[in-house]
Amino acid sequence: MKTIRINEQFKEDWVRVLNHIANLFFEDSKIVTSDEADMHIHFNYSVGSNFTIHTASEMLVEGKTYTSNYSINYETEGSEKEQGIRMKRALSHVMLDVLEQYTGMTQEWGILTGVRPTKLFHKYRKQGLTNTQISEILKTDFRISDAKIELMEEIVDRQLKTIPDLDTIGRDISIYIGVPFCPTKCAYCTFPAYAIGANRKHGRVDSFIDGLHIEIRAMGKWLKENNMNITSIYWGGGTPTSIEADEMDALYKTMFEAFPNPETIREITVEAGRPDTITPEKIEVLKKYGIDRISVNPQSYTDETLKAIGRHHTVQETIDKFWLSRNSGMNNINMDLIIGLPNEGIEEFQHSLDESEKMQPESLTVHTLSFKRASEMTRNKDKYKVADRQTVSKMMDMASHWTKENGYVPYYLYRQKNILGNLENVGYSKPGEESIYNIVIMEEVQTILGIGCGASTKFVNPETGKITQFHNPKDPAAYIMTFEDAIEKKVEMLNDLYNVQLSK
Ligand code: SF4
């Protein structure tokens, strides 16, 4: 743990932001008031005429001093909230600079610690700025590297090609349906994923599915009554192919009966992430309903790694199930890879890319391992040996080159806290095969109605973009007890959000 003493009694939210910046450099760090700290940073800051903010920092560490100065001019005074944001950014700027000087590291994402960098790009684009103007802001105000700015620009362009009405799609809705079961729980997982065997024994799978039918019908009723259009539907979880083929069949039947104008839905995806859940019967059910976009997730092509992360399936099974799906008519298959899994380095990742090359899935999502607070992997961090920052960054570059060479384009990205090497997750696809759902959820351009276990509903106000959330319970037992209340609450929130808007 690195302790950093700063000169000021800054407001809590300022300290929090500065702590985020410090965490980009050190595994763990804390802003303290004690003189006993590992490093001392003295900040100066002021607001001059023309709303110009000046900040400066002087860091003393191990007998050496590092300094930084920064000024930024704004055209308007801005609201009190905006002024606060501007000041936090300007302080982050000079803090990042002295820490980069001291550690010799370069933070490619600069002071940006948020989850959705491309959302920022879209925000400036909607304000009428050109790509050149946006790039300049991202570089000078946020210190983002040229390579990451280029990546953002490419992704934003691709998103607009995939969804030309991206800026007006806010009046429509997308749907997420959560099935909280998996064959076993992976070590890095924090999703609502419960072992299906034990839950089946206790009757919770049946009760959950009964509840899910009711919730789908109730939400469908509201959507029909309010003439809503559905853009995309995503079945996630858990692994929604963990349940039996006839259970899937009945649920899809309910979905198509309950939802309005199913023929206008642009995309339906079913996660079949765990290859050990895929069977010919389940693929037949998907085909029966015209669903051909699924995810078959290898994560790694090294058996020892799969064992270490508790996947309980083999590499060969991934390959076999991919070909079974492909040869049975699944035309849009996504595969996920994770960079930085335990004991994996360049060699293992290259092997994963070589294997992916043989299959050429329509999309490949490259995740960087993140230590999520509630995962088994984080609780037992010492047990897992993961690659260092340089190796992780090299693997990310390998993915970028490999995808280019194999005709993929990046189309969405997001970042997470505690992500290895402070990198990102990037979704690549063959042109024209991008997932609409992944774009709308990442860019927060429309309401995502969450149905089922662990499903979050994100209500996005079509006029203002303001977001409010509602979370269905994660645990199947809690869901069974409370899903009727969740329906009621969501209908209330939807009425508030849309009825007013739609009646304008
Ligand atoms: S398959 Fe996915 S949802 Fe299921 S336990 Fe593994 S990571 Fe979690």
Residues whose N, C-alpha, C, O or C-beta is under 5 A from the ligand:
A	BS01	SF4	C182 T184 K185 C186 C189 F191 A193 G237 G238 T239 G273 R274
